[in-house]
Structures are given as structure tokens and as C-alpha cells.
Amino acid sequence: MRMERQVALITGASSGIGQALAAELAGRGVQLALTGRSIAPDAVHFTCAGDLTDAAFREELVRRTLERYGRIDILVNNAGVGLYQPSWQAEVGATRYMFELNVFAALHLAQLVVPGMRERRQGMVVNIGSIASKVTLPWFTLYSATKHALAAFSDGLRMENADFGVKVILVCPGYVKTRFQENVLVGRPPDELASGKRFATNAPDLARAIADGMARERRTLVYPASGWALVAAWQYLPRVVEAFFRRLQRNHS
Ligand SMILES: NC(=O)c1ccc[n+]([C@@H]2O[C@H](COP(=O)([O-])OP(=O)(O)OC[C@H]3O[C@@H](n4cnc5c(N)ncnc54)[C@H](OP(=O)(O)O)[C@@H]3O)[C@@H](O)[C@H]2O)c1
């Protein structure tokens, strides 16, 4: 995909991965519409602050972006939140909130934006999943469920729209140094994972990989690529991976 002068709507652009991706795409000549509850006004790009768990705000966001640019070529569903509670104990309200943001907001925005892309026979949806889109992490069961849902939605959306010029990319990062861990709704990660931070990647490097993946119209981007080894092990040696995860989980509980 040629990036220059495309119009991209990026959710969760006020921090972390979304903010880094906004900077990366701006550097490649993309015109941006940026959102987040705390998004700061920008001299060049359109910004629209609000809460994506509110369906009325999602409609307003798309309407105002179309008023400003006339079209949306790229939708980046990045805003997301985590929850560290066992599924059998998890707070229903917090769980619903996480599904609303991680899944339903992404679905609703796609429903608002994809019809225009199909009409123009051109467009791209980039869904920021996680390695938890491919592997179920037991300290993060319900977050994994949201990211698995996003993965299935991404694959289906891609096939539904393949004949209409609409591309869909699922991005599956491992641990990225952002404020994500501080912003989880409830709970905290196992200490072993916190100490694994030294293997974390950073948001600008991930943003560059995502932009390259967009330019090449990749299907799935696991980042870092070594994450594919865990995905393959989960697929072909599930008992081994489960035993490893359970050991980490046992130390946690
Ligand atoms: N960091 C990681 O290790 C990691 C790994 C894999 C996948 N991911 C995924 O990457 C995405 C971005 O995460 P991040 O690491 O950049 O975390 P982050 O720094 O916490 O950023 C989250 C973004 O989502 C926005 N957001 C949160 N709740 C919102 C709401 N109710 N309405 C509108 N916007 C909301 C936040 O903006 P406001 O607070 O201004 O609303 C912020 O811009 C998420 O989908 C996450 O699941 C992260």
C-alpha cells in the first residue's frame, strides 16, 4: 500500500503503541485522525477526545473524521486494556468494559468505516491484537479471550472483503514497554513476567514494524518474530506450554 496522503484513524493514540504509530505514520506522509480520552490537540492532525466504550462517541468520531478529511483509508483499532483476574473470579463489570473496548469498539468502528472502503475499493483495517491473540495466557485468561475474538474477527473481515480491495492486518506484539501494565483494570502480572521486562520491545520499533507491514500488506504480524516459536509450540506441543504457564501461574497464586 502506498502510504503518502492516506487518511488513517488511530485509536489509543494518546500513549504507548498508538502514539508511536501516529508519529511513524506522520513521518511517512499519512494524514491522521487521533483519538483517546486524553488526546492532546495537535497543530497538524485532527484530534477527537472521547471514550470508545460509548457507542455514540464512536459514531461522532467517524462523522467528525469524515467531515475533516472526506474519507478514512486506514482504521487502526489500537485502544485496549487488560485485566489480571482468574476467569472464575473476574468482576463482571470490568470484564464487560474490557470486551467493550477491546472487541466491540473495534467491531463497531469497522462497521462504520468499511462500507466506505468497499465503495472506493480500497482500504485497510489494522487490529492491534497481542501474542494473547494466538496463545492463551492463564494469568490473562479474559484478556486473551478478547484478543482471540479480535483475531477471529480480523481473519473473517479479511476474507469477507478480499474482493473489495480492503486489507486486514492483525498485529500480535509480545511485551512492549508502555503504560499498559499500569493501566490494567484489575490485578497485576506474575512477578516472573514483571522480571521478563528486560526482553520487552519498545513502541517506536514496533511502530516501524507495523508501518512496514502495512506498506507490504502483511496478513499477520507477530512482533518480535521470535513469538512465532511460542505460537507453534502452543499449536503442536500444547501440554508442554501449558505446564510451563501453569508453573508461572502457580507461583503467582
Ligand atoms: N504493551 C504491551 O505489552 C502490549 C502487548 C500486546 C498488545 N498490546 C495492545 O496494544 C494496544 C495499545 O496498548 P499500549 O501498550 O500502548 O497501552 P497504553 O499505553 O495503556 O495505551 C492504551 C491506549 O488506549 C486508550 N484507551 C484506553 N481506554 C480507553 C477508552 N475507554 N476510550 C478510548 N481510549 C482508551 C488510552 O488513551 P486514554 O487513556 O487517553 O483514553 C491509550 O491511548 C492495546 O490494545 C493492547 O492490548 C500491548
The ligand as a Gaussian input file, in Angstrom:
#p B3LYP/6-31G(d) Opt

LIG

0 1
 N        2.138000      -3.014000      25.973000
 C        2.096000      -4.319000      25.715000
 O        2.893000      -5.103000      26.270000
 C        1.113000      -4.849000      24.704000
 C        1.349000      -6.125000      24.182000
 C        0.460000      -6.649000      23.271000
 C       -0.629000      -5.908000      22.852000
 N       -0.847000      -4.674000      23.370000
 C       -2.028000      -3.934000      22.915000
 O       -1.616000      -2.707000      22.357000
 C       -2.682000      -1.764000      22.451000
 C       -2.123000      -0.448000      22.982000
 O       -1.611000      -0.662000      24.269000
 P       -0.372000       0.155000      24.890000
 O        0.642000      -0.823000      25.292000
 O        0.010000       1.272000      24.012000
 O       -1.080000       0.669000      26.250000
 P       -1.362000       2.127000      26.823000
 O       -0.102000       2.918000      26.842000
 O       -2.080000       1.889000      28.107000
 O       -2.327000       2.766000      25.747000
 C       -3.704000       2.453000      25.684000
 C       -4.404000       3.475000      24.816000
 O       -5.797000       3.158000      24.775000
 C       -6.547000       4.324000      25.115000
 N       -7.749000       3.971000      25.857000
 C       -7.842000       3.232000      26.997000
 N       -9.114000       3.166000      27.397000
 C       -9.847000       3.895000      26.507000
 C      -11.223000       4.219000      26.398000
 N      -12.127000       3.764000      27.274000
 N      -11.621000       5.002000      25.365000
 C      -10.717000       5.474000      24.464000
 N       -9.405000       5.180000      24.500000
 C       -8.982000       4.418000      25.529000
 C       -5.613000       5.141000      26.007000
 O       -5.926000       6.517000      25.910000
 P       -6.639000       7.373000      27.056000
 O       -6.169000       6.872000      28.377000
 O       -6.228000       8.763000      26.704000
 O       -8.097000       7.133000      26.817000
 C       -4.265000       4.890000      25.361000
 O       -4.034000       5.786000      24.304000
 C       -3.747000      -2.421000      23.326000
 O       -4.785000      -2.914000      22.518000
 C       -3.019000      -3.572000      23.998000
 O       -3.893000      -4.629000      24.311000
 C        0.003000      -4.112000      24.288000

